[in-house]
Every structure is written in structure tokens, then in C-alpha cells.
Amino acid sequence: MSTTKPFTPTDGEDNSNGTRRDFLKQTSLLTAIALTPGTVVKAAENQWDEKFAGVFEKQALHLEVNGVKHELMVEPRVTLLEVLREHLDLTGTKKGCDRGQCGACTVHVNGVRVNSCLSLALTNDGKKITTIEGLAKEEELHPMQEAFIKHDGFQCGYCTSGQIMSAVALLKEGHAGSETEIREFMSGNICRCGAYPNIVKAIQEVKGGMV
């Protein structure tokens, strides 16, 4: 039984074909560049296509934050947390886990506490937002802020703004009937320093003052 071997070009033929192919590729590339309008090349260099796309994708957003009205243009993917921190410079609201698990980004939306890292900015169009910066009245601290200071309800302070915003909402919700209830309804706010007992005492004191 006879077998046939596949055709294998000689070294000379292989090099010649390779050289020819390289020459054609280079010629085609140079021709394409020469025929491409200068504006297109310039746009590619500066990534204008992405910049233009970003402009056209932005939508109007109207918010009232801490009593001040704002009109912004934002992309649909932007979160409320990003708008507060990066567009309005309200950095008291912290970015922690970015997954709604730590509570550091808690703010009030129409009086209801919300994890701002999970809330798209555009879904809050026309709503009233309150951040930690909006609790105090000029130099007069909110009673919850004073209680946190008095009972040392914080250590590193990173989670404190979210803790205070949740604590204020907790009292409005009527979930401060007992220490157990306070702990349960504050469980969405994590304090890695472990200041939970002091936080509970602060909430209980403010509740007592309200009564």
C-alpha cells in the first residue's frame, strides 16, 4: 500500500512566500492609513468616540440634597453614592463594601434610609435626599450626633455617618422599643471596631429624650 507525503515547499520557496506576504500586509496597512481622513485618526488617538458616547448617554437628574436643589447630567449607570461624593462633594457618605452589606453609605431618601451604593441616581429623580451633612443645623449638632460623641459610639469613624443616619431613621420607624430590637434593625450597619454597645446606648438616650 503506497502512501503520499504532503507537499512541503523548499526553504527558498517558503522564505519567498513569507516575504511576499509581509510586503503585502505592510503595503495594505500604509495604504489604509494614507486614505483615512485625518479627523478620524485624530479622534481615535484622543478616544473622542468614547467621550461623545458619554455625552449622548447622559440624562438630566433633579435632586434636592440637604435642602438645596441640584440639576445634573449623569450616565444611567451612576449610583446615588457617586453623585453625592463625586458630583456634589458630599464625602461624609462613605463608600465601604459597594454591595449594600456594610451600611456606610446610608442616606435618607424622602425620609427613608437607603443604601446609596445600590440606588441608581436616576431612580431618585425629583426626590429629597438627606446626608450626614444635612443633619446638623449650622453649628448645632443633631441629638443623635451629640449622643454618639457622648457615648463614644465610634472609633475609627468610617462607619459613623451611616450608623447615625440609620439610627435617626430607626427612631422614626419606631424600632427602638428594646435593646434587642435596636440591634436587629441596626444589623445592616457594620462597625468593624465593635462599638455596638455604645451605639445602642446613644440610640436609647435619644429615644428617652424624645419621650
C-alpha positions as CSV (number, residue, x, y, z in Angstrom):
1,M,0.0,0.0,0.0
2,S,1.6,3.2,-1.1
3,T,1.4,6.5,0.9
4,T,1.7,10.0,-0.4
5,K,3.5,12.7,1.6
6,P,2.1,16.2,1.9
7,F,3.8,18.7,-0.3
8,T,6.4,20.7,1.7
9,P,7.9,23.7,0.0
10,T,11.6,24.2,-0.1
11,D,13.3,26.7,2.2
12,G,13.7,29.1,-0.7
13,E,10.1,28.9,-1.7
14,D,8.9,29.3,1.9
15,N,11.0,32.4,2.5
16,S,9.9,33.9,-0.7
17,N,6.2,33.4,0.0
18,G,6.7,34.8,3.6
19,T,8.5,37.9,2.2
20,R,5.7,38.4,-0.3
21,R,3.0,38.2,2.4
22,D,4.8,40.6,4.7
23,F,5.2,43.1,1.9
24,L,1.5,42.9,1.0
25,K,0.5,43.4,4.6
26,Q,2.7,46.4,5.1
27,T,1.6,47.9,1.8
28,S,-2.1,47.4,2.7
29,L,-1.7,49.0,6.2
30,L,0.2,52.0,4.8
31,T,-2.5,52.5,2.1
32,A,-5.3,52.3,4.7
33,I,-3.6,54.9,6.9
34,A,-3.0,57.2,3.9
35,L,-6.6,57.0,2.8
36,T,-8.1,57.5,6.4
37,P,-9.2,61.1,7.0
38,G,-7.0,63.0,9.5
39,T,-10.0,63.8,11.7
40,V,-10.8,60.1,12.1
41,V,-7.2,59.3,13.0
42,K,-7.1,62.2,15.5
43,A,-10.4,61.0,17.0
44,A,-9.1,57.6,17.5
45,E,-5.9,58.9,19.2
46,N,-7.9,61.0,21.7
47,Q,-10.7,58.4,22.2
48,W,-13.3,61.0,21.1
49,D,-15.7,58.3,20.3
50,E,-16.0,57.3,23.9
51,K,-16.2,60.9,25.0
52,F,-19.0,61.6,22.6
53,A,-20.8,58.5,23.6
54,G,-20.6,59.5,27.2
55,V,-22.2,62.9,26.4
56,F,-25.1,61.5,24.5
57,E,-25.8,58.8,27.1
58,K,-26.1,61.3,30.0
59,Q,-29.6,62.2,31.2
60,A,-31.0,65.0,33.3
61,L,-31.2,64.5,37.1
62,H,-33.0,66.8,39.6
63,L,-32.3,66.3,43.2
64,E,-32.9,68.2,46.4
65,V,-30.0,67.4,48.7
66,N,-30.0,68.8,52.3
67,G,-32.5,71.4,51.2
68,V,-30.5,72.6,48.1
69,K,-31.8,71.8,44.6
70,H,-29.4,70.5,42.1
71,E,-29.7,69.9,38.3
72,L,-27.1,67.4,36.9
73,M,-26.4,65.4,33.8
74,V,-25.4,61.8,34.7
75,E,-25.0,58.5,33.0
76,P,-27.6,55.8,33.7
77,R,-25.1,53.6,35.4
78,V,-24.1,56.2,38.0
79,T,-25.2,55.5,41.6
80,L,-26.6,57.9,44.1
81,L,-23.5,57.4,46.2
82,E,-21.3,58.5,43.3
83,V,-23.4,61.6,42.6
84,L,-23.2,62.7,46.3
85,R,-19.4,62.1,46.6
86,E,-18.0,62.9,43.1
87,H,-20.5,65.4,41.8
88,L,-21.7,67.3,44.9
89,D,-18.5,66.8,47.1
90,L,-20.6,65.5,50.0
91,T,-18.0,63.0,51.1
92,G,-19.5,62.4,54.6
93,T,-21.4,59.5,53.0
94,K,-18.8,56.7,52.8
95,K,-18.1,54.1,50.2
96,G,-17.5,50.8,52.0
97,C,-18.3,47.5,50.5
98,D,-20.1,48.9,47.5
99,R,-22.5,45.9,47.8
100,G,-25.1,47.2,50.3
101,Q,-23.7,45.0,53.0
102,C,-21.9,47.4,55.4
103,G,-24.3,50.4,55.6
104,A,-21.5,53.0,55.4
105,C,-23.3,54.7,52.5
106,T,-26.7,55.1,54.2
107,V,-28.7,58.2,53.4
108,H,-32.3,59.3,53.7
109,V,-34.4,59.4,50.5
110,N,-37.7,61.1,51.2
111,G,-37.2,60.2,54.8
112,V,-36.5,56.6,54.3
113,R,-33.0,55.1,54.9
114,V,-31.4,53.7,51.7
115,N,-28.0,52.2,50.8
116,S,-26.9,54.8,48.3
117,C,-24.4,52.4,46.7
118,L,-27.2,50.2,45.4
119,S,-29.5,53.0,44.3
120,L,-29.1,54.3,40.8
121,A,-29.1,58.1,40.7
122,L,-31.7,58.4,38.0
123,T,-34.2,56.4,40.0
124,N,-34.2,59.2,42.6
125,D,-35.0,62.0,40.2
126,G,-37.1,64.6,41.9
127,K,-36.6,63.2,45.4
128,K,-35.3,64.8,48.6
129,I,-32.0,63.4,49.9
130,T,-30.6,63.9,53.3
131,T,-26.9,63.1,54.1
132,I,-24.9,63.3,57.3
133,E,-24.0,66.9,56.3
134,G,-27.7,67.8,56.4
135,L,-28.5,66.6,59.9
136,A,-26.9,69.5,61.9
137,K,-28.4,73.0,61.9
138,E,-25.3,75.1,61.2
139,E,-23.2,74.8,64.4
140,E,-25.9,72.9,66.3
141,L,-25.5,69.1,66.1
142,H,-28.3,66.7,65.7
143,P,-29.2,65.0,69.1
144,M,-28.0,61.7,67.6
145,Q,-24.7,63.2,66.7
146,E,-24.3,64.5,70.2
147,A,-25.2,61.1,71.7
148,F,-22.7,59.3,69.6
149,I,-20.0,61.7,70.9
150,K,-21.1,61.4,74.5
151,H,-21.2,57.6,74.5
152,D,-18.2,57.1,72.2
153,G,-20.2,55.4,69.6
154,F,-17.3,55.3,67.2
155,Q,-13.6,54.6,67.0
156,C,-12.1,54.9,63.5
157,G,-15.2,56.8,62.4
158,Y,-15.5,55.4,58.9
159,C,-18.9,53.8,59.5
160,T,-20.2,56.5,61.8
161,S,-22.1,58.6,59.2
162,G,-24.0,55.6,58.1
163,Q,-24.6,54.4,61.7
164,I,-26.0,57.8,62.6
165,M,-28.3,58.1,59.5
166,S,-29.7,54.6,60.2
167,A,-30.1,55.4,63.9
168,V,-32.1,58.6,63.1
169,A,-34.3,56.6,60.7
170,L,-34.7,53.8,63.2
171,L,-36.4,56.1,65.7
172,K,-38.7,57.5,63.1
173,E,-39.6,53.9,62.1
174,G,-40.5,53.1,65.7
175,H,-38.0,50.2,66.0
176,A,-36.2,51.2,69.2
177,G,-38.5,49.5,71.7
178,S,-35.7,47.4,73.3
179,E,-32.0,46.8,73.0
180,T,-32.7,43.6,71.1
181,E,-35.0,45.4,68.6
182,I,-32.4,48.2,68.2
183,R,-29.7,45.6,67.5
184,E,-31.9,43.8,65.0
185,F,-32.8,46.9,63.0
186,M,-29.3,48.3,63.1
187,S,-27.8,45.0,61.9
188,G,-27.4,46.3,58.3
189,N,-24.7,48.7,59.6
190,I,-21.4,47.1,60.4
191,C,-18.9,48.6,62.8
192,R,-15.6,46.8,62.4
193,C,-14.3,48.5,65.5
194,G,-17.0,46.8,67.6
195,A,-18.6,49.9,69.1
196,Y,-22.1,48.3,69.1
197,P,-22.8,48.6,72.9
198,N,-22.1,52.3,72.8
199,I,-24.1,52.8,69.6
200,V,-27.1,51.2,71.3
201,K,-26.7,53.4,74.4
202,A,-26.6,56.5,72.2
203,I,-29.9,55.5,70.4
204,Q,-31.5,54.7,73.7
205,E,-30.6,58.1,75.1
206,V,-32.0,60.0,72.2
207,K,-35.2,57.9,72.3
208,G,-35.5,58.7,76.0
209,G,-35.2,62.4,75.3
210,M,-37.9,62.2,72.6
211,V,-40.3,60.5,75.0
